Amino acid sequence: MTQSQVLLTDVHSGVLTLTLNRPDVRNALNLALTRALVDALTHFEGDDSLRVLIVTGADPAFCAGLDLGEFSAPDAPRGEVAAMIDLWPRLSKPVIAACNGAAVTGGLELAMGCDFIIASERARFADTHTKIGALAGGGMTARLPYIVGSRWAKQISFTSEPFDAMTALRIGLVNEVTSHATLLERTRALAATIASRSPELISTVKRVIDAGAHASLSEALKIEKAALAERKAKAPMAWQTAP
């Protein structure tokens, strides 16, 4: 494991794990952490030996959002955080959020930018933008209703009330809830399975799902057929018979 002051990195069998490491402020995003994440994401995208990314937080929280001590001023460079959060869904490789604790506001936006979320039983979620008198700039009002539906998104964002991991599972925000002790074990097992697949194929499947999810069914089918034709044109396909 390598360590910077604010971000821990670990690589094992093609899986990069990033741990937000400001536990004293619940892993709130300051400029140093934001820029460290940008550097790490850029490295991940460009390194062919890295196939899957996991992001988690140093206990007790996943990420409390922006560090208001650094970003509350009107001229604070909040755009850097929004730009960093926008990088996550643009990555061509799979990204999994392992939410070990509270994922609040910008922290929730970061988690939603990942391909899916695995949550500890201790995880809590909230959007406090309206509570602090702010309008979202990191994708909250776009990604939250897309994931959970507009009615749940409105309740979450209008009230700023926190909700637990089982509620997050019920409304479709997270894929699984684990015990706190087994969160990383389960997430790494999923990542290892993904990393064992063809990286080119996984990247294509991710691209096709993402593009099709924003299209009508007929358009999504066209996107899938185009991707299949593109793959066939590159080389003959042989299916594996092993499970």
N, C-alpha and C positions, 0 to 999 in steps of 0.2 A: 504493500500500500504506500502511495505517495501522498504527501500532505502539504497544502498551503495553509495559510492562516484561516481561511474561510471556506475552503472546499477540499474534501478528501476524495481521492481517486483510487480505485482498485480495479485491476484487470485480471480476469481468470477465464481461460478457454474462450476467448473472443467476446466476453461479456464485460463491458465497462460499467462499473458502479460509481456514481457520483453521490457524495453525502454532503448536504448543506451543513456547514459546521460553525454556526453561531448560536449554540444552544442557549446561551444566557439571554438572548433576545428572541428566542423561539425561531431561530433561523430566518429572521427578517432580511429582506433583500436590501443591501446597501450597494454603493457603486462598486466596491471591491469584489463582492460576491457576484454581482451582475456581470462584471467584466471577466471574472474567472469562469463563469458559466459559458459566456460567449466563446472564450478561448477553448474550453473543453468540448463544446458542441462542434466547433470548427474542426478540431483535431479528430473527433469521433467520425465525422462525416468523411474526412479525407483519408482515414486509415483503413485500408481494406482488411486488415487483420481483426478489426473490431466490428462485430456483427449485430450486437444488441446493446442497448443502453438502459440501465436502471437508475432512477433518481430517487433518493430518499433523504431523510433528515436525521441529524443527530438528536436523540431523544432530549426532551419530551415531545417536540413538535416536528411536523413536516416543514411547514413554512407559514409564517404569520403575515406574509405579504410585504409591502414596502416598509422600510425602516423610516417611520415618520419623523424621527429625529434628524434624518438626513434629507428627506424628500418633501417636507411639509411646506417649504417656502414656495411662493408662486413661480419663481424662476428656477426651481430645482429641475435637474435633468431627468424628469420622470420618463421621457421618451426613450431613454436608453433601456429602461426596464421593459417597457412595452415592446421594443424591438427585440430584446432578448427572448421574451415570452413567445413572440411570433416566430422565432426560429424553430421551436420544438416541432410543430406540426409540419414544417417544411423539410425536415430530415427525411432522407430516402430510406433509412433503416429503422427497424422497430425500436420504440421507446416505451418503457413501462414505468409508471409512477408507483412506488411502494410507500403508501401514506402511513407512516408510523404514528402520527399524532395529528394535531390541528393543521388543517390546510385552509387558510382564511384569505379571502379577497385575492390579492395577487398570487398568493400561494395556491389557491384553488384554480386560478387562471393558468398557472404553470402546470398543475396536474392535469387539467383538461386538455392542454396542448399535447399530452402524451397519447400514445395509441390506445392504452387502457390503463386502468387503475386497480391495483390490489391494495386493500385496506386492512390495517390492524384493527382489532376490536376497540382499540383506544382512539382511533381516528375520529376527528370531528371536522365538520365543514361549515363554512359560512361565507356569505358575501356581505361585507359591511360598508360598501361604497356609500349607500344612502345614509347610513348612521354617521359617517364622518363628513358628509356633505360633499361627496366626490362623485364624478361620473366615470364609469369604467373606461380604461384605455388599453387594456390587455386582452380583450376578447370576451369578457364576461357576458355582455348582453347579446353576443352572437353565438358563442359556443355553449353556454348553459342551456338556453332553450332548445338548441339543436340536439343536445344530449338527453335532456330530461323532459322536454316539452315546455311550451310557453306558460302553462298554468303553474307548474311547479317552479319554473324559473321566476315568475312574477312573485310568488309567495316568498321564495328565498331572498330575492333582491329587494322587494318592498319592505320586508320586516327585519332583515339582517339577523334573524334567529338562527342559532347554530343547530345542527342536526347530527345525529350519530351515524356510525358506520352501517348499521342495519337499515336505517332509513335510506342512506345513500345507495345501498344495494337494492332496496325495494323500488326506488325511482329510476334505477339504471345508470347512476353516476359512476358506480364502481362495479367491477366484474365479480370480485370475490372478497369475502371477509375472513381473515385468519386470526388465530391467536397472536398476541403481540410477539411471543417468543419465536413463532415460526414464520413471521412475515417475510423476512429476507430469504429464508430457506425455500419457501414456496415460490417467491418471485424469481429467484435464481434458477429453480428447477424449470419454470416456464421459459425463462430466457435461454437456458441450455438447450431445451428442445428446439426452440426457434433457431438458435445458432447452429444446430446440426443440419438444418435444411440448406438448400441452395440459396446463397445470398442474393443472386440475381433474381431468382424466382420469388423470394420473399419480398424483395423491393418492388417487383412488378405487381404482385398481389396487393401490397399496400397502396401503390399508386392507383390501381384500378378500383379498389374499394373506396378510397377517398374521393376519386373523381365521380364514381357512380353514385355515391351517397348524396351528392349535391345535384343530381340529375333526376329526370323522370325515369321510370322503369324502362321505357323504350330506349332512352338515351344511354342508360346504364348498360343495357344489353349490347348496344352498339360499341360502347367503350370496351366491354369484355371481348367481343368478337375481334375488334381491332388489335387488342393486346395479344390475343391468341394467334392471329395472322402474323403479327410482328415476330412472335416467338418462333413460329414454324418457319418463317423465312430465314431466321438466323441459323437454325440447325434442326435436323430431324429429332423428334421427341421420342424417347423410350421411357415408358412408365416403369417405376421400380415395383417389384413384386413383394419385397419385404415390407412388413408392417411398419 
